[in-house]
Amino acid sequence: MQEDFGYVQDVCADLESGKITSIIVPGGTNKILNFFSSNNDIVIEWDKIRCIGEDLILVEI
């Protein structure tokens, strides 16, 4: 199954270790409304990321 979540909007990091813990992508289908509201954001934990490419990130859901 393939799904396009859009662009990475933000990242979360552990400030003590300096490691990225998760990435945040906008959720839902109306990306204009998501620009103003983060209620539908999708948080993807770093351990679910399988591969980072030039123009896509593969995650295990």
C-alpha positions as CSV (number, residue, x, y, z in Angstrom):
1,M,0.0,0.0,0.0
2,Q,1.3,3.4,-1.0
3,E,0.2,6.7,0.5
4,D,1.5,10.2,0.0
5,F,1.5,12.2,3.2
6,G,3.1,15.3,1.8
7,Y,6.3,17.1,2.9
8,V,8.0,16.8,6.3
9,Q,6.6,19.7,8.3
10,D,8.8,19.4,11.4
11,V,11.0,17.1,13.4
12,C,11.2,16.2,17.1
13,A,14.5,15.7,18.7
14,D,15.9,14.5,22.1
15,L,17.9,17.6,23.2
16,E,20.1,15.6,25.5
17,S,21.3,13.1,22.9
18,G,20.8,15.4,19.8
19,K,19.0,12.5,17.9
20,I,15.8,12.9,15.9
21,T,13.0,11.0,17.5
22,S,10.2,11.6,15.0
23,I,9.1,13.5,12.0
24,I,5.8,15.4,11.6
25,V,3.8,15.5,8.3
26,P,0.5,17.2,7.7
27,G,-2.5,14.9,7.9
28,G,-5.9,14.9,6.2
29,T,-6.7,15.8,2.7
30,N,-7.1,19.6,2.9
31,K,-3.6,20.9,3.1
32,I,-4.6,24.5,3.1
33,L,-6.6,24.1,6.3
34,N,-3.7,22.1,7.8
35,F,-1.4,25.1,7.3
36,F,-3.4,26.9,9.9
37,S,-4.2,24.0,12.2
38,S,-1.9,21.2,13.4
39,N,-4.8,19.0,14.8
40,N,-4.5,16.5,12.0
41,D,-0.7,16.2,11.9
42,I,0.8,12.7,11.7
43,V,3.8,11.9,13.9
44,I,6.0,9.2,12.5
45,E,8.4,7.7,15.0
46,W,12.1,7.6,13.9
47,D,12.3,3.8,14.3
48,K,9.4,3.4,11.7
49,I,11.5,5.1,9.0
50,R,13.1,2.5,6.7
51,C,14.8,4.5,4.0
52,I,15.3,8.2,3.3
53,G,15.7,9.0,-0.4
54,E,16.2,12.2,-2.4
55,D,12.5,12.8,-2.9
56,L,10.7,10.3,-0.6
57,I,10.8,8.6,2.8
58,L,9.7,5.0,3.2
59,V,8.1,4.2,6.6
60,E,6.6,1.1,8.1
61,I,3.1,1.7,9.2
